Amino acid sequence: MRGDRARGVHAWDRSILLWDVYFAVAWLATQTMLLGAEHPVWSVRAVAAGLLVPLVPWYAVVGRRLLGEDPPDEHRSRYYLAGALALFLPSAVLAGETRILAFALIPQCFMTLRMRDALIAVTVTNVVPVAGWALLWRPGGEDLLVNTLSALVTLVFSAVVGGWIIRIIEQSLERAELIAELDASRHEISRLSAAHGALAERERLAREIHDTLAQGFTSLLMLVQAVDAEFDTDPGQARRHLALMDETARRNLAEARALVAGGAPADLAGASLPDALDRLAARHEATLEVTGPVRVLPAGVEVVALRACQEALTNSRKHAGSSTRVEVRLDYADGTLTVSVRDDGRGFDPAAVSRGYGLAGLRARAAEVGGTASVRSAPGDGTTVTVRLPVPAAVAAAVRSPTP
């Protein structure tokens, strides 16, 4: 927050006290040299010194406020400098020592006016005192030459340094604008990042609900239909399906709690991936085959493997046909984990239903951990869903016997 306040302060605001000191020193030096000079006569020098006295409150009340503005108001700047020159020029015409104060007024011209107006004001500040002094006092040729050359050198020096000052001010304003744009861009990026994060979280929750709760409810509906058909003809089978309904409802409740808590899926809680897939396959009346050395894998990989298997088994139950044989295969290789679900059902054309069966979500979930998901199917030739997930080489091996 301190940095934000500092960026909002103009450079002149931070150094205005230095300009106050500089103006005071120049004014006191001018008065000292003016009152201590031998020429012109004392009365003329006193008038010249008196003309400079109102310049102090004029600067304090009007000038220093303009120097602190960003940018200074042009109309008030012209008004201020016109008043300052009206007090300075008569005094500078009366006594040459007064011209020292020009070194305090010239920077103010460049700080408050545009380049063209500033050069006009600086030219008047340097030329008018010498011209008026020459016309009033008729000095000798040598004094006139010295004062004229001094005025010209001061004018050129003022133009060069003044141009540099204006360029610095312009660059300062440009930097301030760039910083403001950068801050605005940073806030916009932060807003977009938050919106993207919220969208990604909604998509994640949608996939989780689809892969858990929605599939569980689909199973319940199918079991309800089976019980309704078996209630009168096969009470024993109906009771077995009622028990399965109870188990499915409890599992759905556990998945809902895990989803709210952000924990691992209920099937993986306290169990290995092969054990979880074995229970899942049993519920869907499928067989499971595990190959390769079973080992503990990162949680993200195991969750994707479990969800992919759930999606594939649910699709098989809904679309492959009631007499379909389903096989689940889990293969642990050195650098990959492969889950495949194959059925010998009626199949389908993947190109015609690329957005159905939750396949888009399955591919997106696999891609989150750097894996791939593919579907091979044809009408009348069954369906095979294969998900390949990369496994980090440094995963610690905890070899267990494959689940039968």
Backbone torsions as a table, in degrees:
resi	resn	phi	psi	omega
1	MET	NA	-34.7	178.1
2	ARG	-61.7	-39.7	179.3
3	GLY	-63.3	-37.1	178.7
4	ASP	-64.4	-40.6	178.7
5	ARG	-66.3	-38.8	-178.6
6	ALA	-66.4	-37.5	179.7
7	ARG	-68.6	-25.3	-178.6
8	GLY	-82.8	-1.6	-178.8
9	VAL	-102.0	130.0	179.5
10	HIS	-72.8	154.6	-178.5
11	ALA	-59.6	-37.1	-179.2
12	TRP	-67.6	-29.3	178.0
13	ASP	-63.4	-39.3	-177.5
14	ARG	-74.8	-20.7	-176.4
15	SER	-117.0	14.9	-175.7
16	ILE	-62.9	-31.6	178.4
17	LEU	-66.0	-34.3	176.3
18	LEU	-64.8	-40.0	176.7
19	TRP	-66.3	-35.9	175.8
20	ASP	-60.8	-46.4	179.8
21	VAL	-63.8	-43.0	-179.7
22	TYR	-61.4	-45.3	179.1
23	PHE	-63.0	-43.0	-179.5
24	ALA	-63.4	-42.1	179.5
25	VAL	-64.3	-44.0	179.9
26	ALA	-63.5	-41.5	-179.6
27	TRP	-66.0	-44.4	179.6
28	LEU	-67.0	-38.5	178.0
29	ALA	-64.2	-40.5	178.6
30	THR	-62.8	-47.1	-179.9
31	GLN	-63.5	-39.8	-179.8
32	THR	-63.5	-47.1	-179.5
33	MET	-68.6	-36.4	-179.7
34	LEU	-65.5	-47.2	-177.9
35	LEU	-74.3	-22.7	179.8
36	GLY	-92.5	-1.3	-178.6
37	ALA	-75.6	162.1	179.6
38	GLU	-93.3	-25.3	-178.6
39	HIS	-131.0	148.4	-8.7
40	PRO	-72.9	-160.0	-175.4
41	VAL	-65.0	160.6	-176.3
42	TRP	-56.6	-41.0	-177.5
43	SER	-63.4	-38.3	178.7
44	VAL	-68.7	-42.3	179.5
45	ARG	-65.1	-35.4	178.4
46	ALA	-65.7	-40.2	177.3
47	VAL	-63.7	-43.6	180.0
48	ALA	-61.8	-41.8	179.0
49	ALA	-67.0	-37.5	179.4
50	GLY	-65.4	-35.2	178.8
51	LEU	-64.5	-25.9	-178.5
52	LEU	-83.4	-15.4	-177.4
53	VAL	-61.9	-47.1	-179.6
54	PRO	-65.0	-13.9	-179.2
55	LEU	-65.7	-27.7	-178.9
56	VAL	-67.5	-54.9	177.6
57	PRO	-65.8	-30.6	177.8
58	TRP	-61.3	-42.7	176.8
59	TYR	-69.0	-44.1	-174.8
60	ALA	-64.7	-37.8	-174.8
61	VAL	-86.6	-40.7	-172.9
62	VAL	-108.2	-48.1	-169.9
63	GLY	-66.0	-50.9	-174.3
64	ARG	-66.0	-28.6	176.3
65	ARG	-67.9	-38.0	177.7
66	LEU	-65.3	-39.1	-179.5
67	LEU	-63.7	-26.1	-179.3
68	GLY	-88.7	-6.0	-179.1
69	GLU	-81.4	156.5	-176.2
70	ASP	-139.4	93.8	-5.3
71	PRO	-88.3	166.9	178.3
72	PRO	-66.0	148.4	176.9
73	ASP	-69.6	123.2	-174.3
74	GLU	-64.5	-42.1	-178.2
75	HIS	-62.6	-48.0	179.7
76	ARG	-68.8	-30.1	177.5
77	SER	-64.7	-44.4	177.4
78	ARG	-62.6	-39.7	179.2
79	TYR	-62.7	-44.6	-179.9
80	TYR	-65.1	-47.5	-176.9
81	LEU	-69.4	-32.6	175.1
82	ALA	-62.3	-42.9	177.6
83	GLY	-66.3	-40.7	179.6
84	ALA	-64.3	-42.6	179.2
85	LEU	-69.5	-32.8	177.4
86	ALA	-63.0	-30.3	176.8
87	LEU	-85.8	-32.4	-175.3
88	PHE	-80.8	-45.1	-171.4
89	LEU	-62.8	-45.5	178.1
90	PRO	-60.2	-40.1	178.2
91	SER	-65.7	-39.4	-179.9
92	ALA	-69.4	-30.0	176.0
93	VAL	-70.6	-39.3	-178.6
94	LEU	-69.7	-39.0	-176.1
95	ALA	-141.7	127.9	-178.1
96	GLY	-64.0	-27.9	-178.8
97	GLU	-62.5	-22.4	-179.0
98	THR	-65.3	-22.4	-174.7
99	ARG	-64.2	-14.9	177.0
100	ILE	-58.8	-32.3	-178.5
101	LEU	-66.8	-16.4	178.3
102	ALA	-60.4	-28.9	179.7
103	PHE	-67.7	-17.7	174.8
104	ALA	-92.0	-26.8	-177.5
105	LEU	-86.6	-35.4	-175.6
106	ILE	-60.5	-46.9	177.6
107	PRO	-58.0	-33.5	179.5
108	GLN	-65.7	-31.3	177.2
109	CYS	-61.5	-45.2	-178.1
110	PHE	-74.0	-26.6	-178.4
111	MET	-79.5	-21.5	-173.9
112	THR	-116.0	-14.6	-176.0
113	LEU	-119.3	163.1	171.0
114	ARG	-71.3	166.3	-171.7
115	MET	-56.7	-48.0	-176.9
116	ARG	-63.6	-48.9	179.6
117	ASP	-63.5	-36.7	179.2
118	ALA	-64.8	-42.0	179.0
119	LEU	-64.5	-37.0	176.7
120	ILE	-63.4	-46.8	-178.9
121	ALA	-64.1	-39.2	179.9
122	VAL	-68.2	-39.1	177.7
123	THR	-62.0	-44.8	177.1
124	VAL	-60.9	-42.2	-178.2
125	THR	-63.0	-33.6	-177.2
126	ASN	-91.0	-36.5	-172.0
127	VAL	-87.4	-45.4	-174.7
128	VAL	-59.1	-44.6	179.8
129	PRO	-58.9	-41.5	-179.1
130	VAL	-70.0	-44.3	-180.0
131	ALA	-63.4	-45.4	179.5
132	GLY	-65.9	-40.1	178.5
133	TRP	-62.3	-40.5	-180.0
134	ALA	-66.5	-42.2	179.7
135	LEU	-68.7	-34.2	-176.7
136	LEU	-77.0	-44.0	-170.9
137	TRP	-106.1	-7.3	178.6
138	ARG	48.1	62.5	-176.4
139	PRO	-73.2	170.2	177.1
140	GLY	-70.9	167.9	-176.6
141	GLY	-61.0	-39.7	-179.0
142	GLU	-66.4	-45.6	178.6
143	ASP	-63.5	-39.1	-180.0
144	LEU	-64.4	-42.3	-179.8
145	LEU	-64.5	-43.7	-179.1
146	VAL	-62.5	-45.6	-178.6
147	ASN	-68.7	-35.7	179.0
148	THR	-66.8	-47.0	178.2
149	LEU	-61.8	-39.8	178.4
150	SER	-61.6	-41.3	179.5
151	ALA	-66.0	-39.9	179.9
152	LEU	-66.5	-43.7	178.4
153	VAL	-61.9	-42.5	179.1
154	THR	-63.4	-38.3	179.9
155	LEU	-64.9	-45.9	179.9
156	VAL	-64.4	-45.1	178.9
157	PHE	-59.8	-42.2	-179.4
158	SER	-63.6	-41.0	-179.5
159	ALA	-64.3	-42.2	-178.8
160	VAL	-66.6	-52.1	-178.9
161	VAL	-66.3	-37.8	179.1
162	GLY	-64.2	-41.3	176.3
163	GLY	-60.9	-38.9	177.4
164	TRP	-63.2	-41.8	179.7
165	ILE	-62.3	-43.9	-178.6
166	ILE	-65.4	-39.2	178.0
167	ARG	-63.2	-38.9	177.7
168	ILE	-63.2	-42.6	179.8
169	ILE	-63.8	-44.0	179.8
170	GLU	-62.9	-42.2	177.8
171	GLN	-65.0	-36.3	177.9
172	SER	-63.7	-41.9	178.4
173	LEU	-66.1	-40.7	178.6
174	GLU	-62.7	-42.1	178.9
175	ARG	-63.8	-39.5	178.8
176	ALA	-62.0	-40.7	178.0
177	GLU	-65.7	-41.9	179.1
178	LEU	-63.6	-39.7	178.6
179	ILE	-64.5	-41.1	178.0
180	ALA	-63.0	-42.5	177.7
181	GLU	-64.6	-39.0	178.8
182	LEU	-63.8	-42.6	177.6
183	ASP	-62.1	-43.1	179.0
184	ALA	-63.0	-41.3	178.9
185	SER	-65.2	-39.7	179.6
186	ARG	-63.6	-41.3	177.9
187	HIS	-65.7	-38.4	179.9
188	GLU	-66.6	-41.7	177.4
189	ILE	-62.2	-41.5	178.5
190	SER	-62.3	-41.0	179.7
191	ARG	-65.8	-44.8	-179.3
192	LEU	-65.8	-36.8	178.4
193	SER	-64.0	-42.9	177.9
194	ALA	-63.5	-41.2	178.9
195	ALA	-65.0	-41.1	178.3
196	HIS	-64.2	-41.2	177.9
197	GLY	-62.3	-41.0	178.8
198	ALA	-65.2	-40.7	178.2
199	LEU	-64.4	-43.5	179.1
200	ALA	-62.6	-38.4	179.1
201	GLU	-67.6	-38.9	177.1
202	ARG	-63.8	-41.1	178.2
203	GLU	-64.3	-39.6	178.7
204	ARG	-63.7	-45.8	179.8
205	LEU	-63.8	-37.3	178.8
206	ALA	-62.1	-42.5	178.4
207	ARG	-65.8	-41.8	-179.8
208	GLU	-61.7	-44.3	179.8
209	ILE	-64.9	-41.6	179.5
210	HIS	-63.3	-41.1	-174.9
211	ASP	-80.8	-13.8	-176.9
212	THR	-120.2	-76.5	-172.9
213	LEU	-64.1	-46.6	-177.3
214	ALA	-63.0	-41.3	178.9
215	GLN	-67.4	-37.0	177.1
216	GLY	-63.5	-42.9	178.7
217	PHE	-66.4	-35.8	175.9
218	THR	-61.4	-42.7	177.7
219	SER	-61.9	-41.8	179.0
220	LEU	-61.2	-43.4	179.6
221	LEU	-61.9	-42.1	179.4
222	MET	-65.4	-38.1	178.1
223	LEU	-67.9	-37.1	176.7
224	VAL	-60.2	-43.7	178.7
225	GLN	-63.6	-39.5	179.3
226	ALA	-65.6	-44.7	179.8
227	VAL	-62.1	-40.9	179.8
228	ASP	-60.7	-37.5	-180.0
229	ALA	-76.7	-27.4	-173.9
230	GLU	-97.5	-10.1	-169.7
231	PHE	-57.4	-40.0	-177.2
232	ASP	-92.7	-31.6	-173.7
233	THR	-92.4	-33.6	-175.8
234	ASP	-143.1	77.4	-177.2
235	PRO	-59.1	-35.9	-179.8
236	GLY	-62.3	-46.7	177.6
237	GLN	-64.7	-36.9	178.2
238	ALA	-62.1	-40.9	178.6
239	ARG	-65.5	-38.9	177.7
240	ARG	-63.0	-39.4	178.0
241	HIS	-68.9	-33.5	175.8
242	LEU	-64.8	-40.2	177.0
243	ALA	-63.0	-38.9	177.9
244	LEU	-67.0	-35.3	175.6
245	MET	-62.5	-42.8	177.8
246	ASP	-61.2	-45.0	179.5
247	GLU	-63.5	-41.9	-179.6
248	THR	-64.8	-42.3	179.4
249	ALA	-63.5	-42.1	179.0
250	ARG	-64.9	-39.6	179.8
251	ARG	-66.5	-39.2	176.9
252	ASN	-61.5	-41.2	177.6
253	LEU	-62.2	-43.4	178.4
254	ALA	-63.8	-39.1	178.3
255	GLU	-65.4	-39.6	178.9
256	ALA	-62.7	-42.7	178.5
257	ARG	-65.0	-41.0	178.5
258	ALA	-65.1	-36.5	179.1
259	LEU	-65.8	-43.0	178.2
260	VAL	-66.1	-40.4	-177.9
261	ALA	-78.9	-13.8	-178.7
262	GLY	74.8	21.6	-178.7
263	GLY	-92.9	-169.1	180.0
264	ALA	-71.4	155.7	176.2
265	PRO	-56.4	151.4	-176.2
266	ALA	-59.6	-37.0	-178.2
267	ASP	-66.7	-26.8	-178.4
268	LEU	-93.3	-8.1	-177.7
269	ALA	-65.3	111.1	178.0
270	GLY	71.3	19.1	-178.2
271	ALA	-137.9	158.8	176.4
272	SER	-81.6	165.1	178.5
273	LEU	-62.6	-45.6	177.2
274	PRO	-59.0	-39.0	178.1
275	ASP	-63.4	-43.1	-179.8
276	ALA	-63.4	-43.0	179.4
277	LEU	-68.6	-31.8	178.2
278	ASP	-64.2	-45.7	178.5
279	ARG	-65.4	-40.2	179.7
280	LEU	-63.4	-44.3	179.3
281	ALA	-63.4	-38.9	180.0
282	ALA	-62.7	-40.2	179.4
283	ARG	-64.3	-29.7	-179.0
284	HIS	-99.0	10.7	178.9
285	GLU	56.1	41.2	177.3
286	ALA	-111.9	166.4	176.2
287	THR	-105.8	151.4	-179.2
288	LEU	-122.7	135.2	173.7
289	GLU	-126.9	127.3	-179.9
290	VAL	-114.2	129.1	178.2
291	THR	-125.6	154.8	179.9
292	GLY	85.9	166.9	-179.1
293	PRO	-71.7	114.3	179.3
294	VAL	-68.8	134.0	-179.6
295	ARG	-150.9	163.4	179.8
296	VAL	-73.3	130.0	-179.6
297	LEU	-117.0	164.1	175.7
298	PRO	-54.7	145.2	-175.9
299	ALA	-57.3	-39.8	-178.6
300	GLY	-61.2	-40.0	179.7
301	VAL	-66.5	-45.1	-178.7
302	GLU	-66.2	-37.1	178.5
303	VAL	-64.5	-44.2	179.1
304	VAL	-62.2	-42.3	179.1
305	ALA	-61.5	-43.8	179.8
306	LEU	-64.5	-46.9	-178.5
307	ARG	-63.8	-39.1	179.0
308	ALA	-62.3	-41.7	178.7
309	CYS	-65.9	-41.1	177.7
310	GLN	-59.8	-46.2	-178.4
311	GLU	-62.2	-46.3	-177.8
312	ALA	-64.9	-42.4	-179.9
313	LEU	-66.4	-38.9	178.6
314	THR	-64.5	-43.5	178.2
315	ASN	-62.6	-39.7	179.6
316	SER	-63.2	-42.8	-179.7
317	ARG	-64.1	-39.0	-175.3
318	LYS	-78.0	-33.4	-166.9
319	HIS	-121.4	-17.0	-173.4
320	ALA	-81.5	-27.9	-177.8
321	GLY	120.6	153.6	-172.0
322	SER	-71.3	-28.2	-177.7
323	SER	-97.4	22.2	-175.6
324	THR	-76.5	141.2	172.6
325	ARG	-97.8	128.7	-175.4
326	VAL	-120.0	133.8	178.9
327	GLU	-123.3	133.3	176.0
328	VAL	-112.5	132.3	-179.9
329	ARG	-126.1	130.5	177.9
330	LEU	-120.8	118.0	-174.1
331	ASP	-120.1	118.0	175.5
332	TYR	-94.0	113.2	175.2
333	ALA	-111.7	178.2	-176.7
334	ASP	-61.0	-45.7	-175.3
335	GLY	-117.5	1.3	-177.6
336	THR	-142.0	157.0	170.6
337	LEU	-120.7	125.2	-177.0
338	THR	-117.9	130.0	175.4
339	VAL	-119.4	126.4	177.4
340	SER	-132.4	141.0	178.4
341	VAL	-126.1	120.7	-176.7
342	ARG	-124.1	136.3	173.3
343	ASP	-129.6	158.7	179.6
344	ASP	-106.4	33.0	-177.9
345	GLY	-78.4	-159.2	-172.4
346	ARG	-76.8	-13.0	175.9
347	GLY	66.2	-177.4	-179.1
348	PHE	-164.0	175.3	176.9
349	ASP	-96.6	108.3	-176.8
350	PRO	-57.6	-34.1	-178.5
351	ALA	-67.2	-29.0	-177.1
352	ALA	-81.8	-21.6	-177.3
353	VAL	-129.0	44.1	-175.4
354	SER	-63.3	-20.7	-178.5
355	ARG	-103.4	4.0	-178.1
356	GLY	-100.1	179.6	174.6
357	TYR	58.7	17.6	178.7
358	GLY	68.5	17.0	-176.1
359	LEU	-68.4	-35.2	178.9
360	ALA	-62.9	-42.3	177.5
361	GLY	-66.0	-36.2	178.9
362	LEU	-63.8	-44.9	178.6
363	ARG	-64.4	-40.5	179.9
364	ALA	-64.7	-40.3	179.9
365	ARG	-65.0	-41.9	178.2
366	ALA	-64.1	-38.9	-178.8
367	ALA	-65.1	-26.6	-179.7
368	GLU	-61.3	-29.6	179.5
369	VAL	-108.9	18.2	176.8
370	GLY	81.9	15.9	-177.9
371	GLY	-101.6	-175.2	179.8
372	THR	-134.0	155.8	176.4
373	ALA	-134.1	133.7	-179.7
374	SER	-133.7	153.8	-179.5
375	VAL	-129.1	126.2	175.8
376	ARG	-119.3	120.9	-178.0
377	SER	-159.9	159.1	174.7
378	ALA	-155.5	149.4	179.9
379	PRO	-55.0	123.5	179.2
380	GLY	81.9	2.7	-175.1
381	ASP	-122.3	17.6	177.4
382	GLY	75.2	-176.9	-176.5
383	THR	-140.3	140.3	174.4
384	THR	-129.4	121.9	175.8
385	VAL	-106.8	125.2	-177.5
386	THR	-125.4	128.6	177.8
387	VAL	-121.9	123.5	177.6
388	ARG	-113.4	126.2	-175.9
389	LEU	-122.8	133.8	177.7
390	PRO	-73.0	143.9	179.1
391	VAL	-118.5	125.9	178.7
392	PRO	-56.7	137.3	-176.8
393	ALA	-65.0	-25.2	-174.9
394	ALA	-89.3	6.9	-180.0
395	VAL	-62.8	131.0	-179.8
396	ALA	-68.6	131.6	-177.4
397	ALA	-82.4	133.4	174.0
398	ALA	-131.8	77.6	-170.1
399	VAL	-69.0	132.7	176.6
400	ARG	-130.4	162.4	177.0
401	SER	-70.3	138.0	179.5
402	PRO	-59.8	143.8	178.2
403	THR	-69.8	129.6	-178.4
404	PRO	-67.6	NA	NA
